[in-house]
Amino acid sequence: MMVPASGFAASCTTQAALPPDVRGTLASMGEQLSDAVLRQDTSAMQSVLLPAISGQWDGIRDAIEGAAPLVKGGKAQLRNMYLLDASSLIAPSDTQFFCSNANGSMTVTISMQALPPGKYALILSDAAGAALAGQMGFVLVWDTTGIPGWKLGGFSARQGDFGGHDAVWYWTRARELAQGNLPWAAWYTYETARYLELPVDFVSSPNLDKLVQEQAQIKGGPSQDTFPYSVTSGDRTWKIDGVRLDASLREPDLGVSYESTGSTDPAVLRTEAIAVLGALLKAQPGLRENFHGMWAYASTNGKVTPVMELPMGQIP
């Protein structure tokens, strides 16, 4: 459920428009699930898992356990709830739900891939007060296989800030970098703002749409046509296949994938990686001051190998 898609025969009811009994039921379940993540009570989560996806439990449990540092020290606080009705679908379909407020002035779009007919709910919540400002997303499914009720169909979590800076801060910074003619730094700072905005990738809001539009207007920024991007170190030229935000260390790092010579010697791989990262920073110096560090990913014959992560200060 992570790929934007389009479809028909679907409707969305926003939180404010939900009947009181439905809103109360969803809120209660959202609070219970959020509290279970904060307490790392995987048994409670598994007890409400949709039977049809029991084979996916290991991945969901990993996501719950991975959320522990994100929500540590926080208190569950619901942000938004959406009731999604796709019961009129005749087969699994890529489906969009358009969730508008009462006067139609704002619409949130929820896009799901290969969605089976049925009724669903999306609940977004925050770990208020957590050091990493953890945010959580729960997909619920109305299950009719036994006693009818809501079951857990999916979970994801993401931090809400880096070093105390949230999405709004990074968005403001991205605009400054764009005006300062640092297109690569601006582009990936916009990416950082977008990453921090929501815990899921299948929701689009007017704010996110505006952010994407601003990002697309950057002149000289990286795009699909930019790669492979050639950089030079000494007498060597390296081809970089892609650069992306990498938050695996809970820091705003950049992951750099490049075409390697194919050596399996760790020392050679490290020397190679440092040369590539250093050459990229020389070509795009704005990246050094605006990100924590870089990950090097060596690519050989389609196989990608993580080499190392270095803070910016350790890259020559």
C-alpha positions in Angstrom: 0.0 0.0 0.0 2.9 2.3 -0.7 2.5 3.2 -4.4 0.3 6.1 -5.6 -2.4 4.8 -7.8 -5.8 5.6 -9.3 -9.2 3.9 -9.2 -13.0 4.3 -8.9 -15.9 3.1 -6.8 -14.4 4.3 -3.5 -15.4 7.0 -1.0 -13.8 8.6 2.1 -15.3 10.0 5.2 -13.1 12.4 7.2 -12.9 12.3 11.0 -15.2 15.3 11.5 -18.0 13.7 9.4 -17.9 10.3 11.0 -21.0 9.2 12.9 -20.3 9.5 16.7 -20.3 5.7 17.3 -17.9 5.0 14.4 -15.6 7.8 15.4 -15.6 6.6 19.0 -14.8 3.0 17.9 -12.0 4.0 15.6 -10.6 6.5 18.2 -10.6 3.8 20.9 -8.8 1.3 18.6 -6.3 3.9 17.5 -5.5 4.8 21.0 -5.1 1.2 22.0 -2.8 0.4 19.1 -0.7 3.5 19.6 -0.3 2.6 23.3 0.7 -0.9 22.4 3.4 0.4 20.1 4.7 2.7 22.9 4.7 -0.2 25.3 6.1 -2.5 22.7 3.3 -4.9 23.4 3.5 -7.0 20.2 1.1 -9.6 21.7 -1.7 -7.0 21.9 -1.0 -6.0 18.3 -1.0 -9.6 17.1 -4.3 -10.4 18.8 -6.1 -7.9 16.5 -4.2 -8.8 13.3 -6.3 -9.4 10.3 -6.4 -13.3 9.8 -5.8 -13.0 6.1 -2.4 -11.4 6.6 -1.2 -13.6 9.4 1.7 -14.7 7.2 3.0 -11.1 7.2 3.2 -10.8 11.0 7.0 -11.1 11.1 7.3 -7.9 9.0 4.7 -6.0 11.0 6.4 -7.1 14.3 9.7 -5.9 13.0 8.1 -2.5 12.2 6.7 -2.3 15.7 10.0 -3.1 17.3 11.8 -0.7 15.0 9.5 2.1 16.2 10.6 1.7 19.8 13.3 4.5 19.6 11.0 6.8 17.7 8.2 6.8 20.2 10.3 6.4 23.4 9.2 8.8 26.1 6.1 9.9 24.2 2.4 9.8 24.9 -0.1 8.6 22.3 -2.1 11.3 20.6 -4.4 10.8 17.7 -3.9 13.1 14.7 -6.4 12.1 12.0 -8.8 9.3 11.1 -10.3 8.4 7.7 -13.0 5.9 6.9 -12.4 4.3 3.5 -15.2 2.5 1.7 -14.2 0.3 -1.3 -16.9 -2.3 -0.9 -18.3 -1.6 -4.3 -15.1 -2.7 -6.1 -15.6 -5.9 -8.0 -12.0 -7.0 -7.8 -8.6 -5.9 -6.3 -7.8 -2.5 -7.8 -5.4 0.4 -7.5 -7.7 2.8 -5.7 -7.7 6.5 -4.7 -9.8 7.9 -1.9 -10.5 11.7 -2.0 -11.1 12.9 1.6 -12.5 16.4 1.6 -13.5 18.6 4.4 -17.1 19.9 4.9 -16.9 22.8 2.4 -14.6 21.0 0.0 -11.8 23.6 0.4 -9.2 20.9 1.3 -8.8 17.4 0.0 -6.4 14.7 1.3 -5.8 11.9 -1.2 -5.1 8.3 0.0 -3.8 6.0 -2.7 -3.6 2.2 -2.3 -2.4 -0.5 -4.6 -4.3 -3.7 -5.5 -6.8 -3.0 -2.8 -9.5 -5.8 -2.4 -13.1 -4.8 -2.1 -14.0 -3.9 1.5 -14.1 -1.2 4.2 -10.9 0.3 5.6 -9.7 3.0 8.0 -6.5 4.9 8.2 -5.5 6.2 11.6 -2.5 8.6 12.1 -1.1 9.3 15.6 1.9 10.8 17.3 4.1 10.0 20.2 3.7 13.5 21.7 6.8 14.5 23.7 9.1 11.7 22.3 12.6 12.9 21.6 12.4 11.8 17.9 8.7 13.0 17.6 7.6 9.5 16.5 4.5 9.3 14.3 2.5 6.2 13.5 0.1 5.0 10.8 -2.4 2.2 11.1 -4.4 0.6 8.4 -7.5 -1.1 9.7 -9.7 -3.6 7.8 -13.4 -4.4 8.6 -13.3 -8.2 9.0 -16.4 -10.3 8.4 -14.7 -13.7 8.6 -15.8 -14.2 12.2 -17.3 -11.8 14.6 -17.4 -8.6 12.5 -15.0 -6.0 13.7 -11.9 -3.9 12.9 -8.6 -5.7 12.5 -5.0 -4.5 12.0 -4.1 -4.6 8.3 -0.8 -2.6 8.3 1.5 -0.5 10.4 4.3 2.0 9.7 6.2 4.5 11.9 8.6 7.3 11.2 10.3 10.0 13.2 8.9 13.5 13.0 12.1 15.5 13.3 15.9 15.4 13.0 17.8 17.1 15.8 14.7 19.0 16.9 13.9 20.3 13.4 10.5 19.3 12.0 9.1 19.3 8.5 8.2 23.0 8.5 11.7 23.9 9.5 13.2 21.8 6.7 10.7 23.3 4.2 11.7 26.8 5.2 15.4 25.9 4.9 14.8 24.3 1.5 13.4 27.6 0.2 16.4 29.5 1.6 18.8 27.1 -0.2 16.9 27.4 -3.4 17.1 31.2 -3.3 20.8 30.9 -2.4 21.5 29.0 -5.7 22.3 25.7 -4.0 19.9 23.5 -6.0 21.1 20.0 -4.9 21.0 21.0 -1.2 17.6 22.5 -1.7 16.2 19.5 -3.5 17.2 17.0 -0.8 16.1 19.4 2.0 12.7 19.4 0.4 12.9 15.6 0.4 13.7 15.7 4.1 10.7 17.9 4.8 8.4 15.5 2.8 9.8 12.5 4.7 9.1 14.1 8.1 5.6 15.3 7.3 3.7 11.9 7.5 4.4 8.4 8.7 3.1 6.9 5.4 3.9 7.4 1.8 0.4 6.8 0.3 -1.2 10.0 1.6 -1.0 13.3 -0.2 -2.2 16.6 1.2 -2.5 20.1 -0.2 0.6 21.0 1.8 2.6 18.1 0.3 1.4 19.0 -3.2 2.6 22.5 -2.7 6.0 21.3 -1.4 6.4 19.0 -4.4 5.5 21.8 -6.8 8.1 24.1 -5.2 10.7 21.3 -5.4 10.0 20.7 -9.1 10.7 24.4 -9.8 14.3 24.2 -8.7 16.6 24.9 -11.6 19.7 22.7 -11.7 18.5 20.3 -9.1 18.8 16.5 -9.5 16.2 14.6 -11.4 15.8 11.2 -13.1 17.7 12.6 -16.1 20.6 13.7 -13.9 21.8 10.2 -13.3 24.2 8.6 -13.9 26.1 11.7 -12.7 29.8 11.8 -13.3 32.3 13.1 -10.7 36.1 13.1 -10.8 38.6 12.3 -8.1 42.3 12.6 -9.2 42.5 10.8 -12.6 39.4 8.7 -12.0 35.9 9.4 -13.0 33.0 7.8 -11.1 29.4 7.4 -12.1 26.8 8.0 -9.5 23.6 6.1 -10.2 21.5 7.9 -7.6 21.3 9.9 -4.4 18.5 9.7 -1.8 17.6 10.6 1.7 18.8 7.9 4.1 17.4 8.0 7.6 18.4 4.6 8.8 20.6 6.1 11.6 17.8 8.5 12.6 19.9 11.3 11.1 19.5 13.2 7.8 22.0 11.3 5.7 22.3 10.9 2.0 22.6 7.5 0.4 24.9 7.6 -2.6 24.8 4.6 -5.1 27.7 4.5 -7.5 29.3 2.1 -10.0 32.1 0.3 -8.3 35.2 -1.4 -9.7 33.9 -4.6 -8.2 36.7 -5.2 -5.7 35.8 -7.4 -2.7 38.7 -6.1 -0.6 37.2 -4.0 2.3 40.2 -1.6 2.3 39.8 -1.0 -1.5 36.0 -0.6 -1.1 36.5 2.0 1.7 39.1 4.0 -0.3 36.8 3.9 -3.3 33.8 5.1 -1.3 35.7 8.0 0.3 36.9 9.1 -3.2 33.3 9.0 -4.6 31.7 10.8 -1.6 34.5 13.4 -1.6 34.2 14.1 -5.3 30.4 14.5 -5.0 30.8 17.0 -2.2 33.3 19.0 -4.2 30.8 19.1 -7.1 27.9 20.0 -4.9 29.4 21.7 -1.8 26.0 22.8 -0.5 25.3 19.2 0.6 28.1 19.2 3.2 26.6 21.9 5.4 23.0 20.8 5.3 23.2 17.0 6.0 24.6 14.9 8.7 26.6 12.5 6.6 26.6 10.1 3.6 26.1 6.4 3.1 28.1 4.8 0.3 26.4 2.0 -1.7 28.7 0.2 -4.2 26.9 -1.2 -7.3 28.5 -4.0 -9.4 26.5 -5.9 -12.1 23.2 -4.9 -10.5 24.3 -6.0 -7.0 24.3 -3.1 -4.5 26.5 -3.4 -1.4 26.4 -1.0 1.6 30.0 0.1 2.3 29.9 2.6 5.1 28.4 5.7 6.6 30.6 8.8 7.3 29.7 12.1 8.9 30.4 15.0 6.7 33.3 16.1 8.8 35.1 12.8 8.0 34.7 13.1 4.2 37.7 14.9 2.7 
